[in-house]
Amino acid sequence: MIEIIGALIIVLAGYALLKGMDVRFVLFMAGILLGILAGDVLSIFNEFQESMGEGKTIAPICASMGFAFLLRITGCDHAMVHYIISPLKKISWFLLPGSCLVGFLTNIAIPSQTAAAAAVGPILIPILTGAGFHPLIAGAALVLGASGGGDLFNPGEPEVVSIQVGTGAPLNQVMASLAQYEILAFSIAVAIFVLISYLRPPKQDLTYTEEVNDEFKPTILRAIMPPLPILTLLFVRPGNPLFAPLLEFYPQGPPVAHVMVFYAFLLILLNFKKITQLTNEFFSGLGYGYANVISLIITANCFIAGLEAVGFMQSIITFIINSGPYAHVLGSLSVWGMAVISGSGTAPSVAFSNGVLPTMSAIDINHAVDLGAISALGSAFGRTMSPAAAVMIFASALIGVSPLAIVKRTAVPIMAGLIITILISIIF
């Protein structure tokens, strides 16, 4: 009887997400109801309390978001996009796939799909429409690029942090696993998107009015700031002789939070005339990260605690473990479905990583890392074809169409990229 009622609670939670109810509220209330059902509601509140102060998760994510806020207010994000896009104007055949790549690269440095799209869109869409592409194609390219998983290359991204914390694996192993799946899937999705765009151009009339913002003048110094923390984290790793002195202080490589905070205050010092404003902006970014990202992780953990209280979590873990290579299918498609429904790529991936990977890593850490990576890919791709995703809503408003119009352009390429990548992961 408990199993039936528990399943009903989960179904109702899914329905609430479909109706557009806040993801955090739904996850927390589902966890509470499952806790009540199991007679252990206090465990849900205890999980909430413990998750609020989990430093391994909070520090890298909030520090990364604080740095991203500084990039925006100093114009570094727009400067980077300007210099990346400039060469594309001269290569007409590469303009459309290159535009997707620009959004992807921007999302690596700016761990928010909507913020990445806001940095890229006002520059990219006029270039594409001016080159003769329909505004709907330009909007779809913006979404595919800014939401197609570039953030999975950012070590401070919640999905990356959750995989590393859940498995206990070194950061370079987690990043390598994410990279192999993400590059393959994104390349397939972009190739199919470009092909469909040329073979089936939109028929509806649509115009786009360019909004020009001359507040910031792009400079090389501003343009190189966004990728510096990422490059530092990727290259200052054990075994790299170029950074031997620094590795004496950080034998396993510097923590994400240390690097993000260092570059954040370096950027503040480079703009010393605005120290007070930029310092406030950095800490506002920390608060934004907690309110909009950490809150998702906290409530996802409460939902997991509810599933554990009624015994569902162990059943899910056992089922996945016994699925062998097909665990990749179950993991990626389950979080993909939740991401499509909720519009969030963070909550489903984090919930899966926190709930499944610790047990899986005790058996086979390499398989656990790969499972976490392919599931994070599924979550990112689910968000990229969700009409409820914030980045989708932003892009559709930018070009004046409904989110579903863009979804129709991203869904087939995204699903093809995801399914082909899953099949390859099973075979190899």
C-alpha positions in Angstrom: 0.0 0.0 0.0 2.9 2.4 0.9 4.4 1.7 -2.6 1.2 2.6 -4.3 0.7 5.9 -2.4 4.3 6.8 -2.9 4.0 6.2 -6.6 0.9 8.4 -6.6 2.8 11.2 -4.9 5.5 11.0 -7.5 3.0 11.1 -10.3 1.3 14.1 -8.8 4.7 15.8 -8.5 5.2 15.3 -12.2 1.8 16.7 -13.0 2.5 19.8 -10.9 5.7 20.4 -12.8 3.8 20.0 -16.1 1.4 22.7 -14.9 4.3 25.0 -14.3 4.5 24.9 -10.5 7.9 26.0 -9.0 10.3 23.1 -9.2 11.7 23.7 -5.7 8.3 23.8 -4.1 7.3 20.6 -5.8 10.4 18.7 -4.9 10.3 19.8 -1.3 6.6 19.0 -0.8 7.0 15.6 -2.5 9.8 14.9 -0.1 7.7 15.9 2.9 4.7 13.8 1.8 6.9 10.8 1.2 8.5 11.4 4.7 5.0 11.5 6.2 4.1 8.3 4.4 7.2 6.6 5.8 6.6 8.0 9.3 10.0 9.8 9.2 9.2 13.4 8.2 12.0 14.7 10.4 14.6 13.2 8.1 13.4 15.5 5.3 13.9 18.6 7.5 17.3 17.3 8.7 18.3 16.9 5.0 17.2 20.4 4.3 19.3 21.8 7.2 22.4 19.8 6.2 22.1 20.7 2.6 21.9 24.4 3.4 25.5 24.3 4.7 27.2 21.7 2.4 30.4 23.6 1.6 31.6 21.2 -1.1 28.6 22.1 -3.1 27.8 25.7 -2.2 31.3 27.2 -2.4 32.2 26.4 -6.1 28.7 27.1 -7.4 28.2 30.4 -5.6 31.7 31.6 -6.3 31.3 30.8 -10.0 28.0 32.7 -10.1 29.6 35.7 -8.3 32.3 35.8 -11.0 29.7 35.6 -13.7 27.9 38.6 -12.3 31.2 40.6 -12.4 31.7 39.6 -16.1 28.3 41.0 -16.9 28.6 44.3 -15.1 32.1 45.0 -16.5 31.2 44.0 -20.0 33.7 41.2 -20.2 31.0 38.7 -21.4 30.1 41.0 -24.4 33.8 41.6 -25.2 34.5 37.9 -25.3 31.5 37.3 -27.5 32.5 40.2 -29.8 35.9 38.7 -30.5 34.7 35.2 -30.9 32.0 36.2 -33.4 34.1 38.6 -35.5 35.8 35.9 -37.5 32.5 34.2 -38.3 31.3 37.1 -40.4 34.0 36.3 -42.9 33.2 32.6 -43.2 29.6 32.4 -44.6 29.4 28.6 -44.7 30.4 28.3 -41.1 28.1 31.1 -39.8 25.2 28.9 -38.6 27.2 26.1 -36.9 29.7 28.7 -35.7 26.9 30.6 -34.0 25.9 27.5 -32.0 29.5 27.1 -31.0 29.7 30.8 -29.8 26.8 30.2 -27.5 28.4 26.9 -26.3 31.7 28.6 -25.5 30.0 31.5 -23.8 28.0 29.1 -21.6 31.3 27.5 -20.5 32.5 30.8 -19.0 29.0 32.0 -17.9 27.3 29.1 -16.0 23.8 30.3 -16.7 22.0 29.5 -20.0 19.9 32.6 -19.9 22.8 34.9 -19.0 24.8 33.3 -21.8 22.0 33.8 -24.3 21.6 37.4 -23.1 25.3 38.0 -23.7 25.3 36.4 -27.2 21.8 37.0 -28.5 21.9 40.8 -29.1 25.1 40.4 -31.1 24.5 37.1 -32.8 20.9 37.3 -34.0 21.4 40.5 -36.1 24.4 38.9 -37.8 22.4 35.8 -38.7 19.4 37.6 -39.9 21.6 40.1 -41.8 23.1 37.1 -43.5 19.7 35.9 -44.7 18.7 33.4 -42.0 15.2 33.4 -40.7 14.9 34.9 -37.2 13.4 31.6 -36.0 16.6 29.8 -37.1 18.7 32.4 -35.4 16.7 32.0 -32.2 16.9 28.2 -32.3 20.7 28.5 -32.9 20.9 30.8 -29.8 19.1 28.3 -27.6 21.0 25.2 -29.0 24.3 26.9 -28.4 23.6 28.6 -25.0 21.8 25.6 -23.5 23.4 22.7 -25.3 25.7 21.7 -22.5 28.7 24.1 -22.6 28.2 24.6 -18.9 29.3 21.0 -18.3 32.9 22.2 -19.1 32.7 24.6 -16.2 34.1 22.9 -13.0 31.9 25.2 -10.9 28.7 24.0 -12.6 26.2 22.2 -10.2 26.0 19.1 -12.4 29.9 18.8 -12.4 30.1 19.4 -8.7 27.4 16.8 -7.9 29.2 14.2 -10.0 32.5 14.8 -8.3 31.0 14.9 -4.8 28.8 11.9 -5.5 31.6 9.7 -6.8 34.6 11.1 -5.1 36.5 11.0 -8.4 39.2 13.5 -9.3 38.0 16.5 -11.2 40.0 15.7 -14.3 38.3 12.3 -14.6 34.9 13.8 -14.2 35.7 16.5 -16.8 37.1 14.0 -19.3 34.0 11.8 -19.1 31.7 14.8 -19.5 33.8 16.1 -22.5 33.7 12.9 -24.5 29.9 12.6 -24.3 29.1 16.3 -24.6 31.3 17.0 -27.6 29.9 14.0 -29.5 26.3 14.7 -28.7 26.5 18.5 -29.3 28.4 18.0 -32.7 25.7 15.6 -33.9 22.9 17.9 -32.7 24.4 21.0 -34.4 25.1 19.1 -37.7 21.5 17.9 -37.9 20.1 21.3 -36.9 22.1 23.0 -39.7 21.0 20.4 -42.2 17.3 20.7 -41.3 17.6 24.5 -41.3 18.8 24.5 -44.9 16.4 21.8 -46.1 13.3 23.0 -44.3 13.5 26.8 -43.8 10.6 28.4 -41.8 7.7 29.7 -43.9 6.2 32.2 -41.5 7.1 35.9 -41.9 9.1 37.2 -38.9 11.2 40.3 -38.4 13.8 41.1 -35.8 14.6 44.6 -34.7 18.2 45.0 -33.5 18.8 46.7 -30.2 22.2 48.3 -30.1 24.1 48.7 -26.8 27.2 50.9 -27.0 27.7 51.1 -23.2 30.8 48.9 -23.3 33.7 49.0 -25.8 35.2 45.5 -26.2 38.9 45.2 -25.4 41.2 42.2 -25.4 41.7 42.4 -21.6 38.0 42.2 -21.0 37.6 39.4 -23.5 40.2 37.1 -21.9 38.8 37.4 -18.4 35.8 35.0 -18.8 37.8 31.9 -19.7 40.8 32.5 -17.4 39.3 30.6 -14.3 38.3 27.6 -16.5 41.7 27.4 -18.1 43.4 27.7 -14.8 41.4 24.8 -13.3 42.0 22.6 -16.4 45.7 23.2 -16.6 46.8 23.5 -13.0 46.5 19.8 -12.3 48.9 17.2 -10.8 51.6 16.2 -13.2 51.8 19.5 -15.1 55.4 20.7 -14.7 54.6 24.3 -15.8 52.7 24.9 -12.6 54.9 22.9 -10.2 55.3 25.8 -7.7 51.6 26.4 -7.4 51.0 22.6 -7.1 53.1 22.7 -3.9 50.2 24.5 -2.3 47.5 22.6 -4.1 48.8 19.0 -4.7 45.5 17.9 -6.1 44.9 21.2 -8.0 43.3 24.3 -6.7 39.6 24.2 -5.5 37.1 25.8 -7.8 36.1 28.4 -5.2 39.7 29.5 -4.7 40.2 30.2 -8.4 36.9 31.9 -8.9 37.4 34.2 -5.9 40.9 35.0 -7.0 39.9 36.1 -10.5 36.8 37.9 -9.2 38.8 40.2 -6.9 41.5 40.6 -9.6 38.7 41.8 -11.9 37.5 44.2 -9.2 41.1 45.6 -8.8 41.4 46.1 -12.5 38.3 48.3 -12.3 39.4 49.9 -9.0 37.3 53.1 -9.6 34.2 50.9 -9.1 35.4 48.8 -6.2 32.3 49.2 -4.0 29.9 48.6 -6.8 31.7 45.6 -8.1 32.2 44.1 -4.7 28.5 44.4 -4.1 27.8 42.8 -7.5 30.1 39.8 -6.7 28.3 39.1 -3.4 25.0 39.6 -5.1 26.1 36.9 -7.5 26.8 34.6 -4.6 23.3 35.3 -3.2 21.8 34.7 -6.6 23.6 31.4 -6.9 22.2 30.3 -3.5 18.7 31.4 -4.2 18.4 30.0 -7.7 20.8 27.0 -7.9 21.6 25.9 -4.3 17.9 26.0 -3.5 17.3 23.5 -6.3 20.0 21.2 -4.9 18.5 21.5 -1.3 15.0 20.6 -2.4 16.3 17.8 -4.7 18.1 16.3 -1.8 14.9 16.5 0.3 13.0 14.7 -2.5 15.8 12.0 -2.5 15.5 11.7 1.3 11.7 11.1 0.8 12.4 8.4 -1.7 14.9 6.8 0.7 12.4 7.0 3.5 9.8 4.9 1.6 12.4 2.5 0.2 12.1 3.7 -3.4 15.7 5.0 -3.7 17.3 1.7 -3.0 15.0 0.0 -5.5 16.0 2.5 -8.1 19.7 2.1 -7.4 19.4 -1.7 -7.4 17.5 -1.6 -10.7 20.1 0.6 -12.3 23.1 -1.4 -11.0 21.5 -4.6 -12.4 20.9 -2.9 -15.8 24.6 -3.2 -16.7 25.4 -1.1 -19.8 21.7 -0.1 -20.2 22.1 2.0 -17.0 23.2 4.8 -19.4 19.9 4.6 -21.1 17.9 4.7 -17.9 19.9 7.4 -16.3 20.1 9.8 -19.3 16.5 9.4 -20.4 15.0 9.6 -16.9 16.7 13.0 -16.2 16.0 14.1 -19.8 12.3 13.6 -19.2 12.4 15.5 -15.9 14.3 18.3 -17.5 11.8 18.6 -20.4 8.9 18.7 -17.9 10.5 21.1 -15.4 12.6 23.3 -17.7 15.5 22.9 -15.3 18.7 21.0 -16.2 20.1 21.3 -12.7 17.5 19.7 -10.5 17.1 16.4 -12.3 20.9 15.9 -12.8 21.8 16.8 -9.3 19.0 14.6 -7.8 20.2 11.7 -9.9 23.9 12.2 -9.0 23.3 12.7 -5.3 20.9 9.8 -5.1 22.5 7.1 -7.3 26.2 7.8 -7.7 27.5 7.3 -4.1 26.3 3.7 -4.1 27.3 3.1 -7.6 30.8 4.5 -7.1 31.4 2.1 -4.2 31.0 -0.7 -6.7 32.7 0.8 -9.8 33.8 4.4 -9.6 34.6 4.6 -13.4 31.1 3.4 -14.3 29.6 5.8 -11.8 31.5 8.8 -13.3 30.4 7.8 -16.8 26.8 7.3 -15.7 26.8 10.7 -14.0 28.2 12.3 -17.2 25.7 10.7 -19.6 22.9 11.6 -17.2 24.1 15.3 -17.0 24.1 15.3 -20.8 20.5 14.0 -20.8 19.4 16.7 -18.4 21.1 19.5 -20.4 19.5 18.3 -23.6 16.1 18.0 -22.0 16.3 21.6 -20.9 17.3 22.6 -24.4 14.0 21.4 -25.8 11.7 22.4 -22.9 9.2 25.2 -23.5 9.4 25.9 -19.8 13.2 26.6 -19.7 14.1 30.1 -18.9 16.6 30.3 -21.8 13.9 29.2 -24.2 11.5 31.8 -22.9 14.2 34.5 -23.2 15.1 33.6 -26.8 11.5 33.3 -27.9 10.8 36.8 -26.5 13.9 38.2 -28.2 12.7 37.2 -31.6 8.9 37.4 -31.0 7.7 33.8 -31.2 6.3 31.2 -28.9 8.7 28.9 -27.1 7.1 25.9 -28.8 8.2 27.4 -32.2 11.8 27.1 -31.1 11.3 23.7 -29.5 10.1 22.4 -32.9 13.5 23.4 -34.3 15.6 22.0 -31.5 13.8 18.8 -30.6 14.8 16.5 -33.5 18.5 17.5 -33.5 18.7 17.2 -29.7 17.0 13.8 -29.5 19.2 12.5 -32.4 22.4 13.7 -30.7 21.3 12.2 -27.3 20.2 8.8 -28.6 23.2 8.3 -30.9 25.5 9.2 -28.0 23.8 6.8 -25.6 24.0 4.0 -28.2 27.7 4.7 -28.7 28.3 4.7 -24.9 26.7 1.3 -24.7 28.7 -0.2 -27.5 32.0 1.2 -26.5 
